């Protein structure tokens, strides 16, 4: 990583540190496997090193470049610190310091003197730059390495490089060995928390949507664990259904298929499903998702199937299951009925719509008598997009409140015919008498029927019988334009007057009634009259029940006409193909068809085969949703929905839905346990028969239904009647499978008083390499799982899928919704917001993100935590995007966070908890940092509670970069590195860092578990580690004292930090102007007309009136508080330096800060670099003048601060008073 992306470190102040850092990477990017060195030397020597002097003269900018990062995590596009671009040492030979023997296994971040490093270290010296104002060369040449051993460098074994492809699996193995999740389940003191897993389908590889879903669930579960709750996550898989059945069939050749019996198919399907489960399970585990992977729930397990039969039984006994002949969504391509959730609606489907006439044969007595003479030539006119349903027509429905007109059809007006006026066509689309070509139905944009062509021509002997049509009055003009004719109204009346009239079916001559339909009949399109075929539509069926209409559905399982259609004329023709065309041609041949044209609209498709479906009446099993719809709607209102609009969506779906067809005509599924009388076909279904079958399924699995004889499946009391019955072949809808999971996984069956009785614990372990061996036991035990579940979390499409099927079964069988809260997420799109497609090549494979692709340069391995960080970064309440650029950005953010952790770990290597500094003794800067920590952790916790993980991402990123790396870490490096080991200022900072480290680990652990655990396992030896895993630590809570740092103090420091940013801008100009090199070369001059702000700045500055930095809000306040608490600070090493921590020169990283009493005091200083800025003070914008000049005094060789005291100490003439005291202590210790 380029050092140009780092903030300048205050560690760059020190030439001694420069020598060490120059031969290594900074703490944020250095590998951990480097030789170690102790923090401090034990002896000092002035003996120069000739080889080192020789190399030092060469100089190099490399060390300056590396020092810019100086142990600070890189930023995320925030302004760079104003620290120097130029700093360094003189070219004189550095003195050496003898260091103790390096302990085996120790590591110094960035390296330390040792074999292989000494030579390079001695070569890296940086030339000091900068001139005194007036052209005088500033400063004596500095000695580079004389005091390098007195600097306390960070040390940690926590590497900057995650090495995720190796390290993450090692961490996951550690979790398994420690059995952390189980231990927490047993030891956490809180209430149980149950997030019930919606089962993915076991029919292929996982995609990025699966990763989004499971990782979101893992965020929540891990957070709840850290909150002390008992969390048990039982993953599941949906293993039945047509997709798996089709996969099996596709894997077999035609010969093998011929000998395939239902039981053989079921065995192969089970093997396929279990292999898929094994593969998907390993992917989920690699994502870092915790769960009971050895014992998941599978819908093919016998106990699960038995529980599902129990739900069916309870619904049946409650009167919510019935068998009936009704129109259902039927898939000819799959040869089975489909539920609404198994449909999809492509944006564009082209149907062939028709306008056709039905000749009236009698008029209602409510109609005007004047219409009687028109009866021989009067017809009803309907519009439909499914001409193939005309053979099933049993009535024409009208809206009793709509106005209808009898209109005479004639040729278009001459002007309109000529130029297409009034919406009529001209040219090729016009209908004229000179249009002799027969229509080619089913092709082209539009085809006029022979009836319309005749009516629009000059009357002749061949004029058709129909000349008057009945249509909705409001549609006369639009129909006139569509048909390219004239429509002249001759009578008008309400639809209610038409009821009771009759018409002749245009194909088979049956006499059918005109009836009143519902609100679905409108004047928005069509003719206002609706062709009604009770066997081909839900609304038609309802109308048919009302009027006792015949239910005609002459279509077979393959979607072809049966012999019942038009006397066998259409038999064998596909209703979606040639059969549709044949109906249109037949209508045209008997002068009934007006117009046929292409019509684009949404149309239901089979979501598996991607082929159109039809409505077809068949004998099916239904859940009577109408019977418990109000209870379901009431249950919806008792659930918390995230986001809130989810409640409106599922409410609308339940309100508008019809009864649920739960039977399927397939082999791979749970059987509907019904027997049928061999002669009458009447079903046999009782509590006794269901309970007996349920017990068999619990013991032997649902295969027993196909393997056992009727006599064995019937209860003993009915065995003698076995010859009279046959087994049903229908299986349950897979949505009934997954929708019953609450009864078996959550033990909801007890709440429903189910007939299910499969034992208190039917659980058994399943090998994670089942490889086709079918498990016979349920993999979920109910102990520790709540019913209703605390949370269901799936994609937004599950409002019409799993959420709804679970709701309906829960309400119908147990009287309650099976969940307390429901959280939904959107779909995953590519970076451009486009749907992912293999053909387009924009698919993002989660495992490729984690492990890398074939070309590791173009598809590097980022690890699971980077993928998880992406999940946390997006607002999943809507659709989200991902792609290579986004993943790369996440990798950069991940490295920033890792660098933040590494800084804390490295600077706590010698931390002694017993020497932690009491809060009352901390400088204001440290107390400000703890207040910010408390505030941020409160917001982080709330973001987890609200499932707003993108807020967590924003908070933790900003906190790590802005609050810590850009500010607190930056201003603390001086006291951490050169302040002296064991000194109060350094221990105070370490105390604060220790609190930050614990909180930071807890905050990131749910999202970045591998990073958090890696850091936990690399905690310094003396750091308190009460548990083997980071997830066993309690969620850190702020101490009460932290909040005593009031809002006014918080605002003050906010102003200081804002002012720091403005000062940095002026320093940067001064640096560009060659006035200064490093920030420490500078003295800052400030003036503000605000008396209160000036007083605060004065108290924190080096101005004479300030008492040389005796911070009224810093050390003085801390000392007063400490005295009040009886805490002794006098005599502690470095206690006198505490006053400097809150000094503005520390905040600005400059050597001096002066507060000018008057604006006029600025001019005599002759400063070339100044600025007039505004900062917020007391809630108002406040003016501050900022100037930058060269610092007074000489530069300390050890810390690089300028001081008048440099040169005052004979034994160390190049040191400031602070550094002299530190070095003197070391000599005494030695």
N, C-alpha and C positions, 0 to 999 in steps of 0.2 A: 504494500500500500504506500502510495507516495506520501512523503512527509508533508507535502504541500497541503494535504487535507487535514493536517493536525493543527491544533492550537499550539501556540508557543508555550512551552512549559517554564514555570518559574525555576525548575531545576537547572535550566540553561544559564542561570545566573552564575553558576559555580564552575570555575576552570577545573577544579579537582574532579567535579562530576563530569565535566566535558571529556576529560581524559578517559574515564571509565565508559561513558556512554558512547564515545566516538567509535569504539571498536565493537559495538553491538547494536542491535535494534532496541527501540524503546520498549517500555513495559507493555504497550498495547499491541506490539506485533512481534516481539522477540520469542523465539522458541524457548521452551523451558529447560531443555537438556543442555545447559551450559555449566562450566565449573563454578563452584560456589566460592564466596568470600564472606568473612564475617562483616558485621555492620561497621565496626570500628577497629582501628589499629590499636595495638598495645605498646608500640614503641615508635619513636619519631627519629628520623635521621636526616641530616642535611647533605649527605654525600650525593653528589650529582651523578647521573648516569650518562656517560658519553654517548653510547649508542642511541639512547633516548633523545639526547640533545640533537644528535645528527638528524634523526628522523623528524623531530619536532620542527626543525627549521624548514623542512619541506612544506609543511602545512597542508591542509586539505579542506575544501568546502564540505566534504562528506560528513565530517563531524558536526558542522553547523547545521547541515540538513537533518541529520538524525536527531540532534538536540532540539530541533523545533518541536518534534512530537513529545520528547521528554516525558515519557511515562503517562501520556494523556490520551484517552480514547479519541479517535477522530470524530469530527463534527458532522452534522447532517445538514450542511448548507447554511449554517448560521455564521455570522461574521466572525472572522478569525481574530484571535486575541492580538492585542497590540504589542506583544512581546517582540523582542528584537529579531531582525533577520541576521544581524551581524553581531557577533560576540566572539570572544576568544582570549587567547593568551599571547604573551610575548614569545619571541623565538628563542629565549634563553633556555638552556637545558633544565628540565624540571628535576627537582630533588626527588629522591625516592623515599618511600616509607616502607619499612619492613612489616609485612603482614603475617599473622599467625598461620599455622598449617590449616589448609582447607579441610573441614570435616567431610568424611566420605558421604556422598549422596546429597549434600546440600546444594542448593541452586540459588544463584543470584540472578535476578531478572536483568537481562542485558549482559550478563557475563561478569567476570572478575579477574583480577590478575591470576594467571595460571598458564600452564603449558599450552602453547599454541596461540595464546592471546596476547602475551606480553609485547611481542614485536609489533604487532599491529596497533596495540594501544599506544605505544610510544611514537608511532608515526603520526597519530591523529592529534594534532594541535591546531588551534584556530587562531588566526591573526587578529589581534585587537584592532578595532577601527574606531573612527570618530575623532573629531577635532574640537578643541576648546573654542569658544567664541572668540574671534579676534585672530584666528589662524594658529593659535598655539596648539601643538600636539598634546593630546591629553593622556595623562596617566603613564606611569612607568610600566615597562614590560612585566608581565606577570609570569610566575612560575607555574607550569601546567600541572605537575603531578605531586607536588610536595605534600598537599593535604588531602589527597584523594582517599586515603584510608580512613579519614575522619568523617567521611560522608556516609550516611546511613541509607543504603540503596534498598529498594524493594526486593523482596525475595518470595517466590512462590513456585510451586510445581504445577500450577494451573496454566496450561499453555494458551497462547493467544490463538493458535490454530486449533480449531475444534477437532480436526481429524475425524469427522462424524462417521464416515463409513466404517471405521474401526471402533471408535470410542463409544458410539451410541449402542451398538449391540452388546458391548461389554457392560454398559450401565443397565441395559435391559436384563442381562443375565444376572447382574447383582440383585436387581429387584426380585427376580424369581427365586434366587437363593435365599434372600432375606424374607421372602413371602410377605412383602410390605403390605399389600392390599388386604390380605387375610388378617394380618396382625392388627391393622387399623380397624378392621371390622370388629375384631374381638375386644380391642382396648379403648377405642374412642368412646368418650362418655356421652356424646350427644344422641339425639333421636335418629332413627333410621332415615335414610334418604334413598328413594327409589326413582331412578330414571329408567323407564322401561324402553328397551331397544326395539324399534320397529325392524322386522326382519328383512334384510336385503334378499333379492332373488338369487338362488344358487344356480345360475346358468351361464356364467362367463367371468371375464376378468373385471376387476374393480376399476372405476374411472374416478376422475377428480371430484365428481359430485359425492361419491361414497366417502372420499377422504374428508371433504368439507363436513359431512354429516357426523361421522364418527369422531373427528377431532373436536368438533363443537361439544359433543357429549362428554368427551374426556376432559375438556376444560371445566365443565360444570362438576363432574364427579370428583376431580382432584381438588378443586376449590372446596367442595363440601367436606372432603376428608380433612383438609387443613383447618376447617372450622370445627372439627371435632365430631362430625356426624358419622354414623355407621353407614357406609356406602357399599352396596353390593351391586355390581353391574353384570347382568347376565346377557351376553350377546345372543342373537338368534338368527336363524335363516329360514326363509320360505322355500320349501323344497318340492312342492307339488305343482301341478299345472301344465298347461299346454306347451309353453316354451321349452321345458325340459323334455317333454314327450316328443316334440319336434326335433330336438337335438339328437335324441336317440334314433329316431326314424331316419334322419339325414345321414347318420353314421352307418346305416345298413344298406346293402344293395337290394334290388327288387326281389330277388329270390329269397333272401333272408326275411324280408318283410312278409312274404306270403305265409310263412310258417309261424308268424309272431302271434302268440296268444296274449290276452290281456295280462295274465300273470307274468309271462316272460317279459313283456314290455315294462311292467311295474318293477321287476327286479333290475332291469337295465337302467331304468330311470333313477332308481334309488342309488345305484352305484355311481351314476353320473353326478347326481346331486352331492353325494358325500365327498367325491373327489374335488368338486368345485368348492365345497365348504372348506376343505383342507387348504386349498390354494388361497382362498380369500382370507382365511384366518391368519395366515402368515403375513399377508400384506397389512392387515389391520394392526397386528402386533408390531410390525416394523414402523408404523406411523407413531408408535409410542402410546397406543391406546391400552389402558388397563381394563381388564375384564376377566371373568372366569372362563378363559378360553378352553380349558380342558373339559368343561361341563356346560356348553351352551344349550340353548333350546332349539330343537329342529322340529319343524311341523310334520316330519315323517316318523317321529318317535312314537311308539305305541301308546305311551301314557299321554302324550300330547293329543294324539288322535282320539283317544278315549275321552279326554276332557272336552274336546271339540264336539264329539257326539253328545256329551252331557249338556253342552250349551244348546245344541239343537233340540234335545229332549225338553229342556226347561222352556224354551220358546214355544215348542209344540204344545206342551201342557198348559202354557199360559194363553193359548189360543192365537199365537202369532205365526204359525206355520200352516200353510194350506197348499193343496194341489189344484191347479186350474189350467184351462186352455186360454191363453192370452197371447197377444202379440208381444214379442220380445225382440231385442236386438239379436240378430242371428248372423253369424259369420259363415257364409258359404265356403270360404277358403279353409276355415278351421272346422267346419261342420259341427258347431256348437253354439249354444246361447251365450251371450256376453252380458256382463253387468256394465253399468254406466262407467265405472272406473276402468273398464278394459277397452274403452273407446278413445280415439283421438280424432281431432277435427282439423285436417289440413286447411290452410287458408284458401286454397283454390281447388275446387272440384267442379267439373263441368257436367251438368245433367242436361238431358233433352226434355225441355218443358213443352207442354201442349195446352192449347185452348181447344176444348171440344164441347159439343152440344149433346144434351140428353132430351129427346122430344117429349113434351108434356102429353099425358093421356087423359088427365082429369084435373079440374081446377077446384081449389078450396072454395067453400061457400062464402068465405070472407073476401074473396077477390071481386072486383067490379064485374057485373054481368056483361059489360061491353067487351070483355076479353074473350067471351065464349066463341064468337065468330073467328077469332084468330087462332084458336086451339090447334087446327090442323097444321099450321105453319109456325107454331110457337115452341121454343125450346129453352131449357135451362142451359146456362153456359158455365163451365168450370175450368179452372186452371190447375195443373199439377206438374210437379217435377219428377213424378214416378209413374209414367204411363203404364208400366207393367202391373200396377195395382188395380187397373180398371176392371179386370175380370172378377176381382173380389169386391166390387162396389155393391153396396146394399142400400144406400140412401144418398141424398144431397142435403147438406145442412146449411141453414141460413141463420143470421143473427136477427132475432126478433125486433131489435131496436134500430136496425139499419134500414134506410130507405132504398127500395129497389125500383127499377124502371123496366117497362117493356119498350124495346127500341127496335126500329126497323133498320136492317142492314142494307146499305146501298153503295153504289160506286162513290169514290171520293169526289169532292167538288172539283170542277175543272181546273181552277187555279191551283188547288192543292196538288192535283195529279200532275200538273205541268212542272211546278217548281218546288214541290215538297213542302209547301207552306203548311202551317198549323201542325207541324210535327210529322206529316206524312212523308213517305219516301218518294224519291224520284229516281230515275235511271234504273239500274239493275234490281234494286230492292222494291220497286213499285209493283203492285198487284194490278194487272190489267187483263183485258179480254184476250190480248195477244200474247198470253203466257202459256204456250201449249206444252212445254216440257213437263213430264210427270215429276213430282217431287221425289228427292232422294233422302228419305227420312234417316235421321241419325247422323247426318253429315252436314257440313256447312254451317253458316251463321243462322239462317232461317229458311223455312220451307212453308209456303202457303198451301193449306189443304185444298182439295178440289171444291169443297163447300164454299170457302172464302173466295176462291177464284171465280166461282159461278155467281156468287152474290154481288161481286164487285163488277160484273160484266153487264152488258145490255140484256134485259129480260128476253127470254126465248122459250121455246117449247120445253127445253131441258132445264128450266129453272128449278132448283131443288125445293123440296117440301118446306124446309125451314127458311123462314124469311124474317121472323121476329125472335129476338133473344131477350132473356131476363138477366140483367146484371145490376150491380149496385149503382145507384144514381151518381154517387161521387166519383165513380170510375169511368163514366161515359167518355169524357174527353181523352183521358189517357189511353183507353182501349181503342178509341177511334184513331189515335196516332199510331198505336202499336199494330193494329190490323190494317192500316192504310185503307180505311173505308169511311163511310159516313154512318152515324148512328142517330136516328131520329126518334126521340122518345114519344110514345103515344099514351102511356099510362104510368102512374107512380103510386106506390103503396109501401107499407111497412113489411118487414120480413115475417112478422107474426101472421100476416094474412096468407102467406104462402104455405104455411104448415097445413098438412093434410092433402095437398095436391099430390098427384102421382105422375111418374114418368116411365118410359120404356127404356130398359138397359140397352145401350147402343150395340152390344156384342151378342148377347144371348136372348134378348127380348123379354127378360123378366120385368114385371111391373114393380116398381120400387117407390117408396114414399119420400116426400120432402119433409124434413124434420128441423127442429130448432136446436142448434148447437150451442157452444159456449162463447166465452169472450175471446177465444182464439180466432174467431171469425172477424176480420177487420176489413177496412178499405185501404190498407196500406199497399197492397199488391193483389194480383189475381183479378177475380171478378166479383168477389163478395159472396160467392157461393162455393161451398167446399164439398168436393167428392169424398164420400165417407165409406171406407172399407174397414170394418171392425177387426178384420184379421191382419191388418197391416199398419196399425197406429194406435198409440195409447189414447189419444183424444177420441179417435174414431171408435175405439173399443168402449170407452165410457159412454159415448152417445148411443152405441149399440145396445148396451145394457139398459139404458133408460127407455129405449123404444122396442126392445126385444128383437133387434135386427139379427138376421142370420150371419153367423161368423164363417166367412168363406176365405180360405187361404190355400189356393191351389199351387203351392210351392213345396218342393221337397228339401231334404237336408243339404243338397248340393246347390240350392238356389236355382233350380230348374222347374219349369211348369210341369204340373202333373196332368193326367188326362181329364181332370175336372175343369180345366180352363178351356172355355169355348169348344166344348164337345171333343176335346182331344186335339184340336187343330194346332195348339201351341206346345203340346207335350214334348218334353225333353229340351226345350229351348231355355237358355240362361236368361233369367229376368233382368240381369244387368248388362246383357249384350243383345244377341239376336232376338230374344223374346221381347224385349222392349220395342225393337224396331217392328216386329211382327204385329204387335198391338196397334202401333200407330198406323201401319199400313191397312189393317182391318178397319180401323175407325175411318180412315180416308175412303176406303172402298164403298162404305155405306153412307157417304156424304155427311159424316158427323164432325170431321176434323176441320177446324178453322186454321190453326197455325201451329207450327212446330219450330222451336228455336233453341239455340244453345243458351245455357243459363249457368253462370259461375256463382258458387256459394259454398259455405262450409257444409261438410257432409261427414257422418260418422264412419270411421275406418276401424278395422281390427288393429289394435295397437301392436299385435305380434306379427301378423302376416302382412300388415300395411295394405290390406285390400278393403274395398268398400263392403259395408254390411247392409242388411235389409231388415225391415220389420216383418216378422212372420209369426203367425199364431201356432203355438205348439203346446203340448201338455208338459207343464213344468211345475216345480216346487217353488213357492214364493214365501218370503217373509212379509207379513202384512204390516208394512210401515204405517199405513193409514191408521192401524189400530193402536199405535203407541207414538204417533208423531208428536202430539202435544207434550207428552212426557219427555221425549227427546229434546224438543225445543226448550223446555224448562231446564233440562240438565245442561244444555249449552250455556244458558245464562249463569249457571253456577260454577263455570270453569273460567280460570284466568287465561286470556289469550294474548300471546305475544307474537307479532304486533297486534294491537287491538282490532284492526280491521279483519283479522282472521275470524272473529266471532260473526261479523256480518256475512262473511263469505260462506261459512258452513251453515249458518242459519238459512240463508237464501237457498242453498242446495237441498237442505232437508225439507224446507217448506215446499219446494217445487218438485220433489221427487215422487215417483210412483212406488208401488210395491217392488220389493227386491227379489229378482229371480235368482235363486241360490243354487239351482241345479245345472249341471253341465253334462254333456254327452261325451265324456272322455273317460279313459281308463285310469290315468295317473292322478289319483286324488283320494280323499276320504269318502267312502260311500254314503249315500243317503240311505239309512237303514230301513228301507221300505220293502215290503213284499206285495205282490200283485196277484189277484185271483186269476187263475189261468184262463177262465172263460169270460168273466165280466170285466176284468182289468181293474177292478176296484182295489185301492191300496189297503194294505193291512199295516197299521202303525198305531201302537199303543204304548203306554208307559212300560208295560211288561216286556214287549218285544224290543224296545229301544234299550232298556236297561240290560237285557240279556246280551244283546249285540255289543253294547259298550263294554261289558265285562270281558267278552271274547277279544275285542280289539285291544284292551289294556294288556291282556296276556300275550296275544299272538300278533298284534299289529293288524292293520286294515287289510293286508293281503288275505287274511282269513276269509273275508267276504267272498273273494273269488275262488279260494281253495276249498272251502267247506260246502257241504250240501245244505239244502234248505232245512232238512230235518235237524241238522246240528246247529243251525243258526237260530231256529225258532226256540222259544222257551219250552221247557218240558211239558207244560200244560197244553201246548199246541202241536206237539210233535206228530200226533196222529193225523193232523190236517195238512202235513207237509206236501202230500201229492197234489193238493188243490192250489198250491201257490208256487210262484217263481220269484227269484231274487230280482230286484231292480238293478239297473246298470248305470244309473246316474251317479255322478260324484258331486261333491259340494264345490261351489265357487271358491277359488283360492283366497278371495277377500274374506270369506267366512272362515277360512283356515287362520289367516293372520289376525283377523278380527276377534278370534276367540282366545288369543294369547293371554289376556288378563285372567282367564279362568284357570289356566294351568300354570303359568309362570308366576303370577302374582297371588295365586290361591284365591282368586275371586270366586271360584266355584262354590266355596262355603257360603259366600255372601248371597249367592243365588239359590241356595238350598237345592243344589243340583243333585240329580240322581247318581252322579258320578261317585264312585267309591273304589278308588284304585290304591288305597293305602295312604298313610300319612307321609311317607317319604319314598317315592318311586324313583328317586334320583340315582344315577350311576354315571361313572366317568366314561367319557368317550375318548378313545385314542385320537391324538392329533394327527395321526396318519392313517385314518380309517381305510382309505384306498378302496372304497367300494363295499366294505363290510358293513352291513346295515345294523345300526344300533337298535336295540329293542327296549331302551329305557328312556324316560324323560330326563333331560339334562338340567332341569331347573328345580331347585328346592325352594319352597315358598318361605322358609324361615329367613327373616331379615328383609323381606320385600313387602312394601306397603301396598295395600289395596284400599282405595284407588291409588294409583301411582302418583308420585309427586309431580312427575313431568313426562310428557311425550314430546319428542323432538324429531321432526322430519321435514322434508321439502314441502313447499306450499301446494304441490299437486296432491298431497295426501288429505287435503280437506274433502276431496271426493273419493279418496282411497281409504287408507288405514285409519285415519282419524274418524271417518264417518262409519266404516264397518265396525270399528271397536265401540263407537258410541251406540250404534243400533243394537248390536248384540248385548252390550252392557245394560242398556235400558230395558230391552225386551226380556232378558234373562235374570238380571240382578237388580233392576230398578234404579240404576245409577250409571253415570258416566264413569268409565274406568280410569279417569285421570283428573287430577286437580288443576293442572295447568298444561297448556299446549304451546309449544314454541315452533315457529316455522322459519325456514330459510329459503332463499331463492335458488335459481339455477346458476351454473358456472359457464361463462362465455369466454371467448378468447380476448386478447388485449383490445381488439377493435369492436368488441361487443357483439361478435358474430357467434352463432352456434358452432360448437366443435364438430368436426367431421374428419374421418380418416381420409376421405377422398380429397378434402381441401388441404389436409396436412397441418391443421392447427390444433390437434389434440395434445393436451398436456397430461402426460402419464405421471401420476404421483410417485411411483417407484423410480422413474427416471429422474425426477427432481431430487429424490433422496439419495439414490445410489449412483446417479450419473448415467449417461448413455454410452453408446459404443465409442464415440469420440468425446473423450473427457475434456477436451479443450472447448468444444462448442456446447457440450452438455455436461458441465461439471457436476460433481456430487455435492449437493448442499446439505444433505442430512435432513432428518425428520423435523428438527426444531425450526429450520427455515420454512418448511412447508407449513408448520403449525403457526409460525409467526405471520405468514400470509393470511391464514384463516382468521387470526385475531385482528388483522389490519382492516378487514373489509366489513362493510355494513351489510351483513347477510340477510337483512330483512327484505332486501330486493335482490335482483340478479347481481352477480359479482363477476369480475374479470380476472384472468391470469394469463401469463405468457412469459417468455424468456426474459424480457426486460423487467417485468414486475418481480420475477423470482430473483433476478440479480439485485434489484433494489432491496429486497428483503434480506438477501445475504449481506449487503452492506450494513443494514440496520442491526442485524444479528451481531456482526463484528463490533459495532459500537457498544452494544450492550455487554458483550463479552469483555471488551476492553475496560469498561466501567467496573465490572466484577474483578478483573485482574488487578486494577489499581488498588482496590480496597484490600484484596487478599495479600498483595505484595507489601503493602505498608502496614499490615497487621502481623507480619511474620514474627515480631518480637513482642507482641502485645501481651500484657499480663492483666487479665481481668481484675485481679486483686488490686491493681494500681489504677483502676479506672477513676477518672476525676469526677467528683460530685457535680451535679448540675449547677448548683449555686456558685461553683468556682469557675465555671466555663466562661470564656469571653463571649461577648454579645454575638460575634460572628458564628460561633459554634451553637449558641442557643437559637439563633435564627435558622441555622441548618436543621436543627431538631424540630423546630416548629414547622418548617416546610416539609420535613419528612412525615410528621403527623398528619398534616393536611393532605399530602399526596396519598398516603396510605389509606386515609379515610375515603378519598375519591376512588382509589383503586378497588377497595372493598365494595363500594357502592356499584361500581361498574360491573363487578362480578355478580353481585346480587341481582342486578337488572339485566343480566345476560348481554350487556353492551360491551363486548370485548374490544371493539374498535376504539372505545373510549379508554380502556386499559392500555391499548397499544399507543395511543396518542399521549396519554399521561406518562407512561414509563419511558417512552422515547424522549419526550421533552425533559423529564426529570433527569434522566441519565446524561443528556447532552447539555441542556441549558443550566439547570441547577447545579449539577455535579461537575461534569467535565469542563464546561465553559467557565464556571465560577468557583465553586467551593474547592474542587481539586486543584485548580490553577493557583488560587491564593494560598493554599495550604502546603504546597510543595516545599516552600522555603523552610518552614518549621519542621516538616517531616524529614527532609534530606539533610539539612545543615543545622537544624535547631539543637541537636544534641540528644543522644539516646537517653531516655529516662528523664528528660527535662519536662517540666510541667506543660509547656506549650505543645510539645509533641504528644505527650500522653493525653492531653485534652482533645487533640485532633483524633488520635487513635480511639478514644472513647466514643467520639461521634461516629467515626468510620465503622466501629463495631456495631453500633445500633443500625447504621445504614445497611451494612452487609446482611444482617439477619432479616431486616425488613425487605430488602431488595430480593433476596432469595425467595422469601415467601411470596412476594408479589409476582415474580416471574414463573414460579414453579408450576402452576397449572398450565401455562402456555408453553413454557420452555423447560420441560421437566429434565431433559438430558443435561442442559447447561447448568441448571440449578443443582442437580445431583452431582455433576462433575465438580462444581465449586465446593459443594458440601464435603465431598470426599477429599478435597485438597485444602481444607481449612488448616490454618496454622496449628501447630501442636498444642499450644496453650489456649487456643480459642475454645470456648465452651461448646461442646458438641454432645448434647444429652441423648442423642438417638443415632442409630446406624444410618438412617436415611433422612434426607431433608423433609420428606413428607410426614415424618413422625415428630417434627418440631411443631409446637403450638403456634398459631397465628399470632404474630407480634402485635402487642397493643401499646399505644403511646403512653408514656408515663405522664402523670398528672402535671408534673412540673413543666413539661414541654409546652403545654397550652397556656402557661402563665406568661409566656412571651407574647404580649398583647398585640392586637391588631395595629395599634399606633406604631409599635416597634417594627412590626412587619412592614408597614408602609414606609417607614424611614429607610429600612434596608432596601426596599424596592426602589426608592429614589436613588440611593447610593449606587445600586447596580445599574440603573438607567444612566446615571452620570458617568459611571465607569465606561459604558459603551461610547459615550460622547468624547470622553478623554482619549480613548483608544483611537478614535478617528483623527484627532489632532496629532497624536503620537505617530500615527502612520504617515501623516504628511511630513512630520519632522524627520522621520526615518527616510522617506523618499528624498527629502532635501538634504540629506547627509549630515544633519545636525546631530543625530543620535544613531546608535546602532541598535542596542537593546533598550527595552523600556527602562531598565535600571540606570541607563545613562542620563535619564531625564529627571528634571524637577518640574512639578506641576503647580501652576498658579491659578487660583480660583477667586472669583468675586461674584457675589449675588446681592441684589438690592433687598432681598428678603431677609429681614433681621433674624427670624426664627431658623431659617435654613442656614444662614451664615453662622449662627451660634452653634448649630449642630456640627457643621463642617469644621469650625474652629476647634471644637473639642476633640476632633478626630485627626487633627493635622499636626505639622511640625512647627507651626507659627509660634512665636514666643509666648503669646498669651495662652497658648494651649498647654503650657507646661511640658513641651516636647512630647506630645502624644499621650498624655495621661488621659485616656478616654473616659469621659464622664459617663458615657453609655456602655463602656466596655469594662475595663479592669476595675475602675472605681466602684461601679455598681456591683460587679461580681464580688469584689472584696468586702463591700458592705454587707451583701447578702450572706457571704461566707461567715463573716463575723457574727451575724445574727444567728446563724445555725451552729455556731461554735466550731466551724471548720478552720483549721490552721493552714494558711498558705505561706507564711513567712518561713524561710529556711528551705523550702522546696527548690530543687535545682530548676533554674529558669523562671522562677516565679516573677522576677522583675521584668522578664520579657513578655509576660501576658499582655502588658499595656500596648505592645506593638501589634498584637493580633488584630485589633479593631482599628488600627491606624489607617488613614486613607492611602498612605503609601503602600500598605499591604494590599488593600483593595485594588489599587490602580497598578500594582507591580512596578512602581517607580521608586526612586531612592528618597525623594522628598516631595512634600506637598505643602504649599503655603497659601493661606487664606488672606486675601488683600482686603483691607477695610474700605477702600474706595476704588472706583473704576479708574480714576486718574492715576492710581499707583501702578497700573499696568504699563502705561506708556514709557516711563523711565527705564523699565527693564529691557526695552528694545527687543521684545520677543518677535521673531519672524513668523511664528506659527501659533495662531490663536483662533478662537471661534466663539461666536455668540450663540448659545444653544438654549433650549427650553427643556425642563424636566418637570415631572409631576410632583408637587409638594402641597400637602394639605388638600388634595383633590383639585388643585388648580395648576395650570401651566406656569412655571416660574423660570425667570431668566437667570442664566449663569454664564459668566465669561470664563473661558478656558484658555490658558496659555501654557506653552511647553518650552522649557529652556534646558540648558545643560545642568546636571546636578553639581552641587558644590562638594568639595572634599576629594578624597582619593578612593579608588576602587579596591574593595576588599578582595584579596586573592581567592578566598575560600567561598564566599557567598555572592560576590560581584556587586553588592550594594556599595554605593558611595557614602563615605562617612568622614567627618572631620577627625574622628578618633583613629583612623588608619595612620600608622606610624608612631603611635603613642607607646607601643610595647616593644621593648628592646629585643626580647627573645623571639617575637613574632611581629616584625615591623610592618608586614603587609596585611595584617588582619584588623578587622573592626573589633570593637569591644565584645560584642556577642560571640564572635568566632574565637576570639582569644580566650574567653572563659571556657568555651567548649573544649578547645584544644588543651588548655591548662588542666582541665579535669581529667582528660585522657592521660596526660603525662603523670598526674598524681596516681591515677588508677594503675598505670603501668609500673 
